[in-house]
Amino acid sequence: MKKTVRDIDVNGKRVFVRCDFNVPVDESGNITDDRRIRGAVPTIEYLLENGAKIILASHMGRPKGKADMNYSLKIVAERLSEILDKPVIFVSEPEVVGRKTKEQAKNIKQGEIMLIENLRFREEETKNIPEFSRELASLADIYVNDAFGTAHRAHCSTAGIADYLPAVSGFLMEKELRFFGDILEAPKHPFTAVLGGAKVKDKIPLIENLLDKVDRIIIGGGMAFTFIKAQGHEIGTSLLEEECIPVTVELMKKADEKGVEFMLPVDELCAYEFKNDSETKMCDVDAIPDDMMGLDIGEKTRKAYAEAVINSATVVWNGPMGVFEMDNFSGGTRAVAEAMNECKGITVVGGGDSAAAVRKFDLEAGISHISTGGGASLEFMEGKVLPGVDCLQDK
């Protein structure tokens, strides 16, 4: 259990908060989705109420270690100010921690909020160079990590800075760790993992770790075809990772030995081309035509998967069931999202494409937790140590 901002006296202290303000921006420079900014608000409001002097920091986009003003956090400062209905002092310097930034941090008053420039304007940030970690630490008295989305990265602002300041988590980080910690350490059973996406090799460590914890694994998406092929079926022109066939056989064997139900598609919605308007046909997995590819789980599979999800006490979902970005191949992913909403147990969506799908279908309300970190949640569920969590003080 990691310490949070509740466990440390912040009154009168300068508190450096690493947020995840990596928001999508359109061609006109407008923020198209401010959820990540809103996600930091509970921690910021707590610090304001408890007399802290707040210094916020984040990255946005990939400026590649250069001061590219297309990635300036100015728009974030403006949006955050609107949300809080309070001024946010924005200090923009190409070196990030320059004279103006140091001066503002030194003179910041209780109840004030400042935001420094995009951390990735400095190439040292992603290389975790101690010199930049010390520069960041020199601005504050306490470090708070509230950026779960970057917790799997050992960067200056996510891990290195904790070598020089007392380090605790913010409320967003706390929530992520609580949900994932609970489902991995003490899940309610039956526990179902729904895994999709394109590539098997990206999910192998996850499946191996979950086999000791879950009662059922449901497989969908493009990765399912390597398993289907391993069962001896022809898959037409569907996605195949031939080199992964031996490991899929091994995973299914392990699941059987451990008494874990391993559910694979029994039918697929197939198409001649990878296009939304391609001609389609619903095919059983043992009857996929040579010139067609599966782009979504079929109707029988959707029904079976939905029933399994609804009857679970804990469900974690990582990866779509089909090419959900194309409306004609989004039905399987929608079916899982709807079942997650119907499930009366704990339901967790592991960020990334799964979270995007839930939002696309406007089905967020009935889900217990939607993670803010795709890569971080995946690595956490694989059993890996996250540098941005490991560096925080234990309770």
N, C-alpha and C positions, 0 to 999 in steps of 0.2 A: 504493500500500500504506500503510495507516494503522498508527500505533504502537498497541501493546496494553499492558496492565498489565505484561507481561513486560519491556517496553522502558524502564521507569521505576522508580526506587528508591522503594518504598513504606514501607520500614522506619521506624517511628516517625512516619509522616505521617498526617494526617487525610485520608481519601480519600472524596470525595462520589461515590456510585455512583447514577446514574439507572437505575432498573430499570423493568420493565413489570409491575407488580402489578395490572393492571386485570383482576381475576378475576371470574367470574360468581358472584353471590350469590343465594340463594333468599329467599323471603318471610320466613323465620325468621331471616335474617341469617347463614346458613351458606354457606361457600365450596363450590360444587358441582364445581369443577375447579381444582386447584392447580398445573397444569402450568407456568403462567407464573412462579409462585413458585419451583418446582423448577428452572426454566431459569436462574435467577440464581445458583444454589448453586455451580457451579464457580468463578465469579469471586470470590464471597464466601470460599470455602474457600482459594483461592489467596492472597487478601489476608490472611486469618487466619494462614496458614502463613508469610507473609513480614512479619509484625510490623506490619501496618497498624492504624490506628484507623478503623473503618468507619462511615460515615454514609450510610444508604440513603434514597432518595426515589423517589416514584412518584405517579401520579394513579390514581384509580379512579372509574369512572362519570362522570357529568356534573353536578357540583354547581353549575355555572353561576356560579362566582366567589364563592360564599357558603359559610360553614362549616356545611354540612348533615351532621350526625353520622350520618345513614344511610349516608354514604359515607366514614366514618372508616376509616383503615388499621389500627385496633386489631386486627381479626380477622386481618389479614395478618401483623402482628407475632407474634400467638399461633401461627399456622400455621407461620411460618418458624422460630420457636423450637422447635417440635415436630420439624420436618424436620432442623434442625441439631443438635438435642439440646443447645441452648445458649441462655442468656438473650438476648433482643433487647429493648433498652431503647426503649420507645415514648414519645415526647414529643408530646402532643396540645395544640396551641394554635390558636385560630381564625385567627390571623394567620400561621400556619405557622412563620415564623421570628420567634418572640417571645423574651422574656427567658429562659424556661426552656430553650428549644431552644439558644439561644446559649451559655448556661451549661454545658449538658450537652456540647455540641460542644467547648467550650473545655477541659473537664476529662476528656474521654473518654480511656481508657487503651488501650494496645496490647492487641489481642485482643478488644476490646469492640465490640459492634455496636449502633448506635442507628438507629431509623427515625423520620423526621419525618412530620408529618401530610400528608394529601392535598394535593398541590401546587395542584390546581385549586380549593381553597378561596379562593385569591387570583385575582381576575380578571386581574391583570397577567400571570400565567403564560402563558395562551394568546395574549396580545397582545405577548409578548416585550418587555416594558417593562424597560429597563436597570436601573432602581432595584431591582426584585425579583431580577434576575440577580445584582446585586452583593450583595444580602442572602444569597442562597444561596451564593455564592462565599466570603463572609466566614466560613462555617462550616468551610472545608477548605483543604488545601494542593494537592490534585490532584483533577481531575475525570475520572470514568470514565463513558462512555455505554455501557450494556449493554441499552438499550431500542430494539431495531430496530423494534418495532411502532409507535413514535412518531417514528422518524428522519426521516419526510417532513414533520414539523411543525417550524416555526421558533418554538419556545417558549423561555421563559427557561431551563428545566431541560434542554432538548435541544440548544440552540445558543447562547443568550445568555450563559450561564455560562462558556462557553469563551473569552470575551473577557477573562476575569479570572483564569483558572487554566490550568496545563498540562493539555491534554485528550487522553485516549487511549481506546481501546475496551476493553470487557470481552470475555470469551470467547464469549458468545452473539452479540454483534455481529460479532466476528471470523468466527465460523462462517457467519453469514448472508452477509457480504461475500465470503467465500471461495467459497461455492457459487454465488452469483449472478454474481460476478466471473468465475469460471471458465467458466460456461456462456455468458456473453455475450461474453467476450474470446477464449477458446480452447476452444470446445466440441469434443467428439469427434463425428464424423459416422458415420451419419446422425443429424441433430438434428431432433427433432420437437417442435412446440409444440401442446399441446391446450388449446383456448380455449372456454370456455362461459360460462354465466350468462345473465342476462335481456337486457341492453342492448348493442347494437352500438356505440353512441356512446361507451360506457365503455371499449371495447377498441380503438378506431380507432388511437390513438397507439401502442399496444402492437403491433398487427399491422404498422403501418408500420415500426417499429423492428426487428421480428423478421424482416421480409422479406429483410433483408440478411445474416441470420445463419443461418437455418434451412434445412433441406431440405424440410420438410413442415409444413403447418399444418392441424390438424384442428379443425373448427368443430362445436359442439353447443350445447345449451341453447336458451333462447328466442331468443337472438340469431341462430340459424341461419335462422329463417324470413324475415328480411329478405334474406338471401343467396338463399334458395330462391325467393322472390318475384322477386328481380332476375334469376333464370334463366328467368322466364316461367311458373312454376308457380302454381297457386292454392293458398292455404294455409288455407282455411276461416276459423275464428275465432281462429287462432293469433296469437301476439304479432307485431306488425309495427311497425317504425319507418319509415314511408313516406319521411320526409325523408332517411333514410340510404341509400335505394336507390342513388342516384348514386355515393356513396362506396364502397359494396360492389362495384359494377361496376368501379370504378377499382382497388380493392384486388385483385380477382380478375385483372384485366388485368395489373397490376404483377407479381403472383405468376407468371403465365404467362410474362411477359417475362424474369423472373429465373430461370426454371426451378424454381420452388418448387411442389411438389405441394400443391394446395389441396383438401382433402377435406371434402365436405359430406354431410349425411345422405342416404341413398337411401330410407330408410323411417322412419316415426315411429309411436310408440304414441299414438293419438289418443283423446280423450274428449269427451263432450258437455258436461261441466261441469268446472270447476276444483275437483274434489273427489276424494278418495282412492277413494271407493266408486262413482264414476261408471262407467257402461258404457263399455267400451273396444273399440278395433279397431286392428289393425296395418295401416297404410296405406303404400303407396309414396308418395314425395313428389309424384308427378304424379297422385295419385288421392286427395287428402285431401278428404273430403266438406265441403260448404259449411257444415254445422252442427256441425262437430267441430274441436277444437283439438289440436295436438301438444303433449304434455307430457313426452315422453321420446324419445330416439332408439330406433329399431326394432331388431329382432333381426339383420337383415342388416348394418346400420350398426355395431352393437356388435361383431360378428365382424370386420368390416373395420378398425375403429378399434383393437381389441385387437391384431390381427395387426401393424398398423403400429407400435404402441407397443412391443410385445415385440421387434420387429426393429430397434429404434433403439439407438444408442450413448449418446445424451443425450435426455432427455425433460423438458420443463417443462410443468406443468399449472396452469392458472388458470381456475376456473369449472366448475360442474357441468354434466352433459349433459342434465339434466331436473330436474323438481321432486322432488329426492331426499328432501326432508322427508316426502313422502307415499310410503309403502312401495311402493304399486303403480306408482309412476313413478320408482323409484330404481335400476332394473335397468341402465340405460345408464351411470350414474355408477359403479355398483358394477363393471361390466365394465371400465371404464377403470382403476379403482383396483386391480382384480385383475391387469390387464395390467401396470400399473406395478410390482407386486410380482414378476411373472414376468420382467420385463425385466432383463437382466444388465448393462445400462449404468448411467449416472448418472441418477437420477430425482429431480426436485425438485417439490414441491407448494407453490404460491405462497400459502399462508395462506388466510384467509377461509373461504368456503363449501367450497372443495375440501378444505381441512384438516379441516373439520368432517365432511365426508362420509367421508373416510378413517378418521376416528376412529369414526364411526357404524358402519362395517362392520368395525371392529377389524382394519384392514389397514396399520397404521403400520409394523410391524416390517420389512417388506421394501423400504421406500422410503429412498433415500439421505438426503434432507433434507426436512423439513416446516417451512416458514417460520412464524415467530411473528408476521409482519406482513403482513396482507392488503393494505392500502393502500400500505404502504412497499415491499413486493415488486413490486407493480404499477407504481409510479412508477419504481423502480429499473430494471425491465425495459423501461420506456418510454424509458429513456436520460436521465431527469431527474436533476438533482443533488439529493441528500437533505441538507437543512440539518444534521441530526444526525450526518451522516457527514463532510460537507464541513468542519465546524468542528474535526475531530480532527487532531492533528499527523501529518504524513507521516513515514514512515521515512527 
